[in-house]
Amino acid sequence: MSEVTLKGFVRKSEQAASLGLSTRLLNKWMLQRKIPYYKIGRTVLFKPSEVEAALKKFRINETGKLN
């Protein structure tokens, strides 16, 4: 079976590694809809720029308030 990755997209293992997370935590965030992803058949793909933008919502600034 040939594996095809679309330009600008990464697989789950690559996204987890780039964030320094386990794939299990990434799965949890996907189920909780904390991060955006694309599913084509069984293949799960991420756009790193979209994941980064989604995670910025959870950044806590120095005063303790969410951005």
N, C-alpha and C positions, 0 to 999 in steps of 0.2 A: 504494500500500500504506500503510495507516494504522499509525503507530507508537504503541504504548501502553506507558506506563511505570507500573508499580504503585506505589502510595503507599509511601514509605519506601525505595524502591530507586532506584539510579542506574545509568546505563549505563557501559560500560568507559571511554569517553573522559572522562566526568565524574569517575569515581573516580580515574583517573590524574591528572587536573588537580588535584583536591583534595589529592592526596598529593604533587604536584610531581614526578611520575614520567612516564616515557614509557609508551605503551601496550605497547610491546615488552617492557619490564621487567615490567609487570603480567601480560602473557601468560606470561612465564617463571615468575613466582611462582605463577600458576594451574596450570601444568603440574607444578610442584614441590609443589603442594598446600600452599603456605605461607599462602595466603589463601582464605577461603571465597567461593564464588560460586554463582549459580543459572543454569541454562541451560534455556531454554524454546525448543525448536526451535533456531534460529540465534541467538537473542537471549541475550546474557550480561548478567546483572544482579548488582549488589552491594548489600548492606546496609552502609552506611558504619560503623555501630556494630559490626558483626561483623568487618569488616576491621580496624578500630582495635583491637579486643580481640585479634585474632590477631597483629597486629604487636607488641603489648606483650610477647609471649613472647620476642621477640628483643631487648628492651631490655637493655642492659648497664649495671649500676649502677657507681658510682664505684670499687668494689673490684675490678671486672673480672669479676664473676660474673653469669651469666644469672639473671634473675628466675624 
